[in-house]
Amino acid sequence: MDESILHTHKWQRTKCLKLLFVVYIFIVIGAVNFAVCHPSASDCILDFQSLSSSSSSCEEGDWGSFLNKGCCGAAFGGYLYSLGKHANETGKVYLNSTEQRNCLTSMKRCEADAFSCGIEKLTSGTGGCSDFSVFDVTEKLGDEFRSLEENCKFVSPDGEWDQSCSSCVTSWEDIRGIHSTLKDETDVCRFAVLVSLISSRTEDESWFGKIYTCLREQDIDKGHFHFQSNTRSSGRDETSRSHTKFKISTGLWFLIGGLIAMALIITIGIWFLLRRWCKSYAIPKRAALKAVAPEGPGCMKISIKEVYSATNNLNEKNVIGEGTAGKVYRGILQNNQHVAVKHIINDNHMETFVREIASLSQIKHPNLVALLGYCEVEDECFLVYELCPNGNLSEWLFGKDKVLSWIQRLEIAIDSAQGLLFLHTYPAGCIVHRDIKPTNILLGPNFEAKLSDFGLSKVIDQGESHVSSEVRGTFGYMDPEYQSNHHVNSSGDVYSFGIVLLQILSGKKVINLNLKKPMSLDKMAKILTKDGSITEFVDPKLDGSTQQKLLTSYLNLLSHAHRLSNNGHLWNKLF
């Protein structure tokens, strides 16, 4: 697929939005001298737009004297949440010095400097917890991680806030440094645990708001902590004193109001003018779609009316899944065909929409989910797939009331391998999925496996060994070599598939946090194979129905999957 149109569209759209943003900031600051926090030229790898709360206001709370200034609370909260999202995507807890410098620069405010807050203390490369990954935290600080997770749930009623926050702060205080008790090292370890915990709950902004409010007010040095309720009363007193001290005349209020109104009118006018210019200058998404849209009957364009009719106007009762790109609905087309409809509403996921059409409209295989059609209008996009009524593999492996027999598991593994082999040996070029995991393996009516979600896929032209790209995928399933060299090739999919095969056998998640010492799945498999304790690794749901010799052969094949993935011999062993 030719991605140049997509990249051009994204670049031009970003340029227009930046220009609009700069104009808006300039007018508002010039009119009322209002400090607004704005991102820099995208050198920062953190997404500061992800948290809905604004970081432009001044909030007290120094996190037990960790922050150097009393007005850094809001900015630090946005930083922690963004760091948690980054850890969720990459597995890394802290930024290196260059990345940190770029992000602190982007956090500069009109009257404040993020460099003076003390955030730079949370930088990797200084040893100890600063160099931990999320996996390192769960392995070396597993007890502290689970204690903070358990005591900072905040599920009690609002009236029991003090007690809930007290338990949370106690767990926070119990976290200590790895090599010493120095406060700086202890702080680095504490925030490593917190960032790892945030990375596991990035979708729950309400919970983050509670743990952020609780921990920012605690004062460890004095052995106690303050709660938001106390802050409210002091805030009212301070507000009262402020009104008394800075009483402004009615005429001045009219002047300020007039300036604000004039600034808004000018801003709205310029916004519409620049928006028209952006539309005429940038390549619309229809051009990107036209470059890859299928012409044959295999993937048809569906009207927006039929999409809404099929899903009962996107009724929430029909939701069967949800991802970063949007929700997936169960639906019935006019021809009575049962389908799954993915609703993409964020323009940032236009690349996902185009890639799915480019990949699935051109290739057909029994073990790849079939793309039946698509719908594209100005503000939203839809992808229409065949419906796989038995859900995904993750639901069956980890669901309490669902059981797959050993034969079904083997057939699912073989089906998935056949789908991957088809992608990797496609005549027009190797197609690398880049996100093989149980949730992306759908199960048809007879439990036949179908690979799905090609939003991250890459095509490697014939004669090329790899393409370079930013690291994308799911933590725990990504090939370590790919994370280090950024080379996209088929071996990355084979590594991910090896992890999935381990899960098919064991019914365990990628990292088992229930153990006294958390351990990754592949490491656990190697240890049990070496000790000959293979039955301890097998999913208890199988209830002893498998044969020892068969299991040993299966697990031995998996133990070599990572090495064999580099030269393609795994496929020769599987088929």
Secondary structure by P-SEA (a helix, b strand, c coil): ccaaaaaaaaaaaaaaaaaaaaaaaaaaaaacbbbbbbbcccccccccccccccccbbbbbccccccccccaaaaaaaaaaaaaaaaaacccccccaaaaaaaaaaaccccccccccccccccccccccccccaaaaaacaaaaaaaaaaaacccccccaaaaaaaaaaaaaaaccccccccaaaaaaaaaaaaaaaaaaccccaaaaaaaaaaaaaccccccccccaaaaaaaaaaaaaaaaaaccccaaaaaaaaaaaaaaaaaaaaaaaaaaaaaaaccccaaaaaaacccccccbbbbcaaaaaaaaccccccccccccccbbbbbbcccccbbbbbbbbccccaaaaaaaaaacccccccccccccccccccccbbbbbcccccccccccccccccccccaaaaaaaaaaaaaaaaaaaacccccccccccccccbbbccccbbbbccccbbbbbcccccbbbbccccccccccccccccccccaaaaaaaaaaaaaaaacccccccccccccccaaaaaaaaaaaccccccccccccccccaaaaaaaaaaaaaccccccccccccccc
